[in-house]
Amino acid sequence: MIEDKPGGEPAGSSRALTLATISFTVCFYAWALLGPLGPDLQEQLDLSDGQLALAVSIPVVLGSLMRIPLGVFAARYGGRAVFTALMAFTPLPLIGLALFNDSYGAVLAFGLLLGFAGASFAVGVPFVNRWYPPERQGFALGIYGMGMGGTVLGALTAPAIADATSIDVPFVLAAAVVAAMAATFWLLARDAPAPAPPPSTMLSALSSFRGRGSGRAWALTLFYFVAFGGFVAMFLYLPKLLVDVHDLTKTDAAARAAGFALLAVIARPVGGILSDRIGAKSILVASFVGTAVLALVLAGTYEHMVPLTIACLTLAVFLGLGTGAVFKLVPEWFPERVGAVTGVVGAAGGLGGFFPPLVMALVKAETGGYALGFVLMAAASAIALLVIRAERGSAGKAGSRTDSPSVASVP
């Protein structure tokens, strides 16, 4: 018999959260490798800026789409089995990239399959969520979300490893780490003793996005598209911008991108904790205001290193706060459909990281600079701000009595 801890969650919750966070970190390390290795691939394959943008963004495509079914599967069959299967598959495209990275077509094909690793977030959210009561879910999901720090590890280590050995080695090492974590998770992780939600088909699970009351679900997709999508897009494209505009070495540019990602990772649990205390909507308003303003600052100053550095690092904090706040709202607004809603919302965030690098490459090709791309980022943030301000239902503080009617009314 598993006894409840004083905080309200059952014994074993800390271990579950730790294992899920490490697994998510490992998956994101693998998923984001093409970003920091992008300049090496461009040099090796003689790629245009547009071809490189497509190559580093392609893992986002399948990762985004697969978050929907994998979120549903995790809620229905348990995160332990689904997370293990996902990590058992991920080494295959990594080995493919190690062996065939001298072919652009192979990089695109195996990069697409590597996108499965990016779907890991949608698996861990319902797994972690069931271990914690509503008043602690912002904290727990914020800590879990720190797994996106795998992108930091990738940016710090992959270019240096490639420079010291070859571009093949980072993919081989990532494959070994993911495989080891798959075995560890299967052996040590357990699904929560809380009752599982009733089984559902894919269509019924996604019914939150149809008919009356679907506005909130679609609003969440917009919020994550801007917050997490902005983070992924900046992380993926920042090394390219720093190399092109400021003539940094590839290793230096990747390290600076890692600093950007690190601040966003640290800010994410802060956004979740603050959402527990003052409400996720307030945090999202601050995030979108800050993102819009800083994107406009970048549009005018990205050619100057000091303001670029200050604006990027501050932007990372606001984006991190936003990503931590969005998934506080999911269990509040859709308590019976966390897995399905998480999958679609996570897919939107992934797509938010896919399109901007392509847009930035197009803007650079057509205008000779990146200013218009940052202006478009500011516009997307402004739209998200208008939507969150127009949301009449109050998300309020977790566990408050005033929230219960609005949550219960969601179909």
Buried (B, 14 or more C-beta within 10 A) or exposed (E): EEEEEEEEBBEBBBEBBBBBBBBBBBBBBBBBBBBBBBBBBBEBBEBEBBBBBBBBBBBBBBBBBBBBBBBBBBBBBBBBBBBBBBBBBBBBBBBBBBBBBEEBEBBBBBBBBBBBBBBBBBBBBBBBBBBBBBBBBBBBBBBBBBBBBBBBBBBBBBBBBBEEEEBBBBBBBBBEBBBEBBEBBBEEBBBBEEEBBEEBEEEEBBBBBEEEBBBBBBBBBBBBBBBBBBBBBBBBBBBBBBBBBBEBEBBBBBBBBBBBBBBBBBBBBBBBBBBBEEBBBBBBBBBBBBBBBBBBBBBEBBEEBEBBBEBBBBBBBBBBBBBBBBBBBBBBBBBBBBBBBBBBBBBBBBBBBBBBBBBBBBBBEEEEBBBBBBBBBBEBBBBBBEBBEEBEBEBBBBBBEEBEEBBEEBE
